[in-house]
Amino acid sequence: MKLPTKVKLVDVGPRDGLQNEKEPVPAEVKIGLVHRLQDAGLKEIEVTSFVSPKWVPQMADNAQVMAGIQRKPGVRYSVLTPNMKGFEAALASKPDEIVVFGAASEAFSQRNINCSIEESIERFAPVVEAARAKGIYTRAAISCAVGCPYEGEVAPERVEMVARLMKQIGVQHVGVADTIGVGTPVKIQRALEAALKHYDIDDISGHYHDTYGQALGNTLASLEMGVWQFDTSSAGLGGCPYAKGATGNVATEDVVYMLHGMGIDTGIDLDKLIDAGKYISDFLQRKPNSRAATAILNKRAG
């Protein structure tokens, strides 16, 4: 079993995590989280999304947050831009990377954005083209890559189709996302194999939700295939609006603890990362949704 010697983590907490909060989180708190994450050694942070505040009111302060960050050299700041309007709004804040997303489930695509998978990707084509013309890196998430809240299990062939279409419009990197957290190691490996038909191992990442407690196992199964890039969320921020009581993204702290215990380098200081997760959890008035953070915070208190 040849595992990667280093792993790159993209912390999606400030965007994917906080967009699910019921109460608005002030811009200065979001900026504080980004600063603490970069101080902990994270080199990739998904900061916000440029979407209509009507749909995602939590991200209405996108420009303010981007303007307030003291950028660190060597850190890549990404934003979600689902359409040209969002991309044009994002340009002024100089993102290093833009993210688009297409579902591998036809029902999810119809319910979420009222169009087919192919139509959704056609909409992203001008966004990707405009970003690349300006030298901005382009990443896409393939959501519902193993399961969908409306149509159940999703076949790997669907993932292969979305990866192919993303490649055709010029997307440089794809993330295979288990949006509702129903995946298990073998299903995740099949979805990754499907995406690998169109993307190199260096241009692919895993994005796993921990709804059924499978995210760490799915991460390990991906590492065994040579995948070395993953999206994670500090303090396990983010719920899943489609699965009642479900936890959201896998906690960055838990993934880092596992990787460091396997001798895999992340460049991240686990103690500082736990402080970052505690900072946002304290603001939200709840405990971090991370086993490793809970254990280490209990140890500190003891």
C-alpha positions, -999 to +999 in steps of 0.1 A: +000+000+000+017+032-012+003+062+006+010+098-002+038+113+019+021+147+020-015+158+019-031+192+010-063+202+028-087+229+017-106+243+047-141+250+035-155+260+069-157+297+063-179+291+032-194+256+031-196+255+069-210+289+078-235+292+049-257+267+068-259+287+100-294+300+109-281+332+125-258+356+105-221+354+114-205+389+113-179+395+087-152+402+113-158+368+129-154+351+094-122+371+088-110+360+123-116+324+114-097+328+081-067+344+099-066+317+125-067+290+098-039+305+078-019+309+110-024+272+117-006+265+084-036+260+060-025+270+025-060+266+009-091+283+023-125+285+007-136+319+020-171+327+007-195+325-022-207+351-047-243+340-049-276+359-046-281+370-010-317+360-016-307+324-018-277+324+006-281+353+030-252+341+051-228+350+023-241+385+016-209+400+031-187+382+006-168+414-007-164+427+028-149+394+040-125+392+011-114+428+016-108+423+053-084+394+050-047+400+055-034+377+028-005+355+035+020+347+007+016+311-004-021+308+006-048+303-020-081+320-013-110+305-033-146+316-038-177+299-052-191+316-083-221+297-097-227+320-127-213+350-146-230+375-123-212+359-093-179+357-112-181+394-121-189+404-086-160+382-073-134+397-096-130+429-076-120+409-046-091+391-065-097+355-057-069+330-065-094+303-074-130+301-084-152+271-077-182+258-096-203+228-088-223+203-108-244+174-094-239+138-105-276+134-098-302+146-123-329+150-097-306+170-074-297+193-103-333+199-112-344+205-076-314+228-068-309+248-099-339+240-121-319+226-150-303+194-162-267+184-154-256+192-190-274+226-189-258+234-155-223+228-169-231+248-200-238+277-177-204+273-161-185+273-194-183+312-197-174+315-160-145+290-164-134+306-197-134+341-181-115+329-150-088+312-170-084+342-193-076+362-162-052+336-148-076+325-120-074+287-112-107+268-117-120+240-096-153+221-097-171+201-072-191+170-084-218+169-058-239+139-049-211+117-063-223+085-045-258+093-033-287+118-037-315+127-012-340+124-041-329+095-062-308+074-038-277+057-051-257+074-079-239+053-104-201+059-110-211+065-147-228+097-137-196+109-120-176+100-151-200+120-173-198+151-151-160+149-150-159+146-188-181+177-192-161+197-167-129+188-185-145+199-218-152+233-205-117+237-192-120+231-154-086+224-141-094+204-109-124+183-098-135+174-063-156+142-058-182+152-032-202+129-010-227+157-003-250+138+020-224+116+035-238+082+025-207+069+009-186+040+021-150+032+011-156+010-019-183+034-033-160+063-029-132+045-047-155+037-076-166+074-078-129+085-078-120+059-104-148+073-126-134+109-123-098+096-129-109+086-164-107+124-172-084+139-146-049+131-133-045+120-097-029+154-090-060+172-102-086+154-081-097+157-045-122+142-021-150+161-002-167+138+023-195+146+048-196+126+080-234+120+082-229+082+088-195+084+104-177+072+072-157+103+063-123+092+078-127+057+064-135+072+030-104+095+033-082+065+040-097+046+011-089+076-011-053+078+002-048+042-008-056+052-044-030+080-042-055+109-038-037+135-017-060+165-017-092+168+004-118+194+015-124+195+052-141+219+076-127+234+109-147+222+139-168+201+115-188+232+106-218+228+082-249+207+084-266+189+055-299+205+049-312+173+032-305+148+060-322+157+093-298+159+122-269+151+099-234+164+107-217+182+079-182+182+065-156+160+081-136+180+107-102+193+096-089+185+131-099+148+128-083+144+094-051+161+105-049+139+136-053+108+115-028+119+088-001+130+114-006+096+132+001+079+098+033+099+093+018+120+065+028+157+064+001+184+062+021+215+071-007+222+097-001+228+134-029+207+151-029+228+183-034+261+164-060+244+142-079+234+174-078+270+186-093+281+153-121+256+156-127+266+192-128+303+183-157+298+158-175+272+180-174+296+209-189+323+188-217+299+176-221+288+213-216+251+208-189+225+211-166+218+181-180+189+160-146+172+160-136+141+181-099+150+180-106+186+191-129+175+219-103+150+232-075+175+231-096+203+246-106+180+275-069+171+280-060+208+281-088+215+306-077+185+328 
